[in-house]
Amino acid sequence: MITISVCMIVKDEAPVIRRCLESMRGIYDELIVVDTGSSDDTKKIAEECGAKVFDYVWQQDFADARNFAFSKATCEYIYSADADETLDEENRQRFLILKEHLNPEIDIVQMWYRNQLKYETVYNYDKELRPKLFRRMRPFIWEGAVHEQVRMSPVVFDADVEIDHQPATSHASRDLEYFRRSVERGERLDARLHDMYARELTKAGTDEDFALARPYFAQAAEDETRSMDEVKQAFYILARTARIAGDEETFFKYALRDVACEASSEMCFELGCFFRDEGDLREAKLWFFNAHYEQQPLLDLHRAGDLALQELVSCCAALGETEEQNAARQALDDWIEAHAPVH
């Protein structure tokens, strides 16, 4: 049987941390909680649950904090947990079986992270495999009968354990602030972080958040080293920012750029909203139809799914097109059923 250190970074997680730790009872041999500046009872609760609690001066860097937590672990494997995660009893038992039988040559265990849709996270799927369990000390292993070399790639195992993500609040405002600070420091966001910045804005950004993000995405839209997806994400953010500001010229500038290289569902949805607000429901209907039936989303499946279909239903109703309204309503019901969360 392997030994496991659970490592967590936390701040003001008093409402949820006990639930998280109790759901992992019996799994860990060591509990490391790194507090980044809580003002509530987070540390007290963690200590009551048997944790070794360490204070960490926040550096605006989650990776650095996570590395600090990992440095305190002493067991064979490290389980990286967040305070808003839980394991139900069925998956706790699965984890215990995994702990007893895991091949010690495995470097990383991936587990299913679920409930993304229920809590309106930035992700467009309800569950995904994520690396969660890591071998703490990874030995070098020679491979190959001839032309031997050291194995560099990790041995990864996909487990059947499913972790429930149950956030008490949205982290969008916090995340958007970190993106802005990174940009202000002159850091270049890689493709993954560029995508996450655009997703956070699309899902939860305020009008002010869009305005503050404009300089970054305006630069990204003209960056020839960016991929087409990254550029199209920038087009969408800039078009929506312009529509919020009532700047029609800039709105159509970026909308037409996007359409010229095959429009995204999000841009079609934005065009539908523009014409709806202008009172041109027939044109709005066309773009909402395209958002759902003709194009694909880059950032938010809702603007290609239920949101587009709800607008399509409204347009058809206002235009007196009963048959098309009923068809759109049926498509909406089907979409909602197909995308129902796991729990």
PEVENTA-V493386 format. One record per helix or strand of 2 or more residues. SS is the DSSP state (alpha for helix, beta for strand). FROM is the first residue (numbers start at 1). LEN is the number of residues. Records with the same first field share a line. If there is no record, write none. Layout:
SS=FROM-LEN + FROM-LEN
//
This chain:
beta=4-7 + 30-6 + 52-4 + 77-4 + 85-2 + 108-7 + 127-9 + 142-2 + 149-2 + 156-10
alpha=17-7 + 42-7 + 62-10 + 89-13 + 172-13 + 191-14 + 207-15 + 228-18 + 248-13 + 265-13 + 281-14 + 301-3 + 306-13 + 322-17
//
